[in-house]
Amino acid sequence: MKHTLHNALDLLYLACIWIAGLAIALMSLIIPMGVFARYVLGFGAQWPEPIAILLMVIFTFLGAAAAYRAGAHIAVAMLTDRLPRHLQKACRVAVNLLMLTICLFMVVYGTKLCLETMNQTLADLPWLPVGLTYIPVPLGGLLTLIFVLENMFFGTQYQRAVVRFDHQVE
């Protein structure tokens, strides 16, 4: 059971990495297109900036979830590394509880934000409901929540080999 759960969470983690990576790659293609259209072709396209911002939001929230699982998220350990072992453990528990609180806040209030703004549209992209642009907030919160729970019950995963989609171990 534990092995199956780790494999499922590995796939979720890899999906976060791939989606975040694709978002930043697309963003790095779209921004130059907007600059080219404005300064070379002489007209300012309306869509590159809001699409690039949306891709950055996707990159940020899904990338943060993956970074948390990989142990690469921002952590200030200068003080806690100097504490006795039992206090280090207490700090880890406190951090996990605070992370759970933040993730739950993101899921609950991010979902409310999505639902309440679903009838609004962006001026530059009238076909796109504003609520859809906020989906990375509760989704990123949910993914991070899953990875926090994994950390609490199974320990950190950043030193464990990850199973790739083709079932090879990295």
C-alpha positions in Angstrom: 0.0 0.0 0.0 2.8 2.4 1.0 4.6 1.7 -2.3 1.5 2.3 -4.4 0.9 5.6 -2.6 4.5 6.7 -3.1 4.2 5.8 -6.8 1.0 7.8 -7.1 2.5 10.8 -5.4 5.6 10.5 -7.5 3.4 10.7 -10.6 1.6 13.7 -9.1 4.9 15.4 -8.3 6.2 14.7 -11.9 3.0 16.1 -13.3 3.5 19.3 -11.3 7.0 19.6 -12.6 6.0 19.0 -16.2 3.1 21.5 -16.1 5.2 24.1 -14.3 8.0 23.6 -16.8 5.7 23.8 -19.8 4.1 27.0 -18.4 7.4 28.7 -18.0 8.6 27.5 -21.5 5.4 28.8 -23.1 5.7 32.1 -21.2 9.3 32.5 -22.5 8.0 32.1 -26.0 4.9 34.3 -25.7 6.6 37.4 -24.2 9.1 37.8 -27.1 6.1 37.4 -29.5 4.4 40.3 -27.8 7.6 42.4 -28.0 8.1 41.5 -31.6 4.5 42.4 -32.5 4.7 45.8 -30.8 8.2 47.0 -31.8 8.8 45.2 -35.2 5.3 44.9 -36.7 4.1 48.1 -35.1 0.9 46.9 -33.3 0.4 45.8 -29.8 -1.3 42.4 -29.4 -3.6 42.3 -26.4 -3.3 38.7 -25.5 0.5 38.0 -24.8 0.6 39.8 -21.4 -2.5 38.3 -19.7 -1.6 34.8 -21.0 2.0 35.2 -19.8 0.7 36.3 -16.4 -1.6 33.3 -16.2 1.2 31.0 -17.1 3.4 32.6 -14.4 0.6 31.9 -11.8 0.4 28.3 -12.9 4.2 28.0 -12.7 4.3 29.6 -9.3 1.6 27.5 -7.5 2.3 24.1 -9.1 6.1 24.7 -9.0 5.8 25.6 -5.3 4.0 22.3 -4.5 6.7 20.4 -6.4 9.4 22.4 -4.7 8.0 21.6 -1.3 8.0 17.9 -2.0 11.5 18.1 -3.4 12.8 19.8 -0.2 13.7 22.8 -2.3 11.2 25.2 -1.0 12.3 28.3 1.0 13.3 27.2 4.5 15.3 29.2 7.0 17.1 26.5 9.1 19.9 28.6 10.6 18.2 28.8 14.0 16.5 25.3 14.0 19.7 23.5 13.1 21.3 24.8 16.3 18.5 23.6 18.5 18.5 20.3 20.5 17.0 17.3 18.6 13.7 17.4 20.6 13.1 21.1 19.8 14.0 20.5 16.1 11.3 17.9 16.0 8.8 20.3 17.7 9.7 22.9 15.1 9.1 20.5 12.3 5.7 19.6 13.7 4.8 23.3 14.1 5.9 24.1 10.5 3.8 21.2 9.2 0.8 22.4 11.1 1.3 25.9 9.8 1.7 24.6 6.3 -1.5 22.6 6.6 -3.3 25.8 7.8 -2.0 27.8 4.9 -2.9 25.1 2.4 -6.4 24.8 3.7 -6.8 28.5 3.5 -5.7 28.5 -0.1 -8.0 25.6 -1.0 -11.1 27.0 0.8 -10.7 30.7 0.0 -9.2 30.1 -3.4 -12.2 28.0 -4.4 -14.5 30.7 -3.1 -12.6 33.3 -5.2 -12.9 31.1 -8.3 -16.6 30.5 -7.9 -17.4 34.2 -7.1 -15.5 35.5 -10.1 -16.6 32.9 -12.7 -19.1 35.3 -14.2 -16.5 38.0 -14.8 -14.3 38.2 -17.9 -10.9 39.7 -18.5 -10.9 42.9 -20.7 -8.1 41.6 -22.9 -9.5 38.1 -23.1 -13.3 38.3 -23.0 -13.6 34.5 -23.7 -11.8 33.6 -20.5 -13.7 33.8 -17.2 -11.7 35.4 -14.4 -12.6 32.4 -12.1 -10.6 30.1 -14.3 -7.5 32.3 -14.0 -7.6 31.8 -10.2 -7.8 27.9 -10.3 -4.0 27.5 -9.8 -4.5 29.0 -6.2 -6.7 26.2 -4.8 -5.1 23.6 -7.0 -1.6 24.5 -5.8 -2.9 24.6 -2.2 -4.5 21.1 -2.6 -1.3 19.7 -4.1 0.9 21.2 -1.4 -1.6 19.9 1.2 -1.2 16.4 -0.1 2.6 16.7 -0.1 2.6 18.1 3.5 0.5 15.2 4.7 2.9 12.8 2.9 5.8 14.6 4.7 4.0 14.3 8.1 3.2 10.6 7.7 6.1 9.2 5.6 8.8 11.8 6.2 10.6 13.9 3.6 10.8 12.5 0.1 13.5 14.6 -1.4 16.3 12.0 -0.9 14.2 9.0 -2.1 14.4 7.9 -5.7 11.4 9.0 -7.8 9.7 6.6 -10.2 9.4 8.1 -13.7 6.4 7.5 -16.0 8.3 4.7 -17.8 8.8 3.0 -14.4 12.5 3.6 -14.2 14.0 4.9 -11.0 15.8 8.3 -11.0 
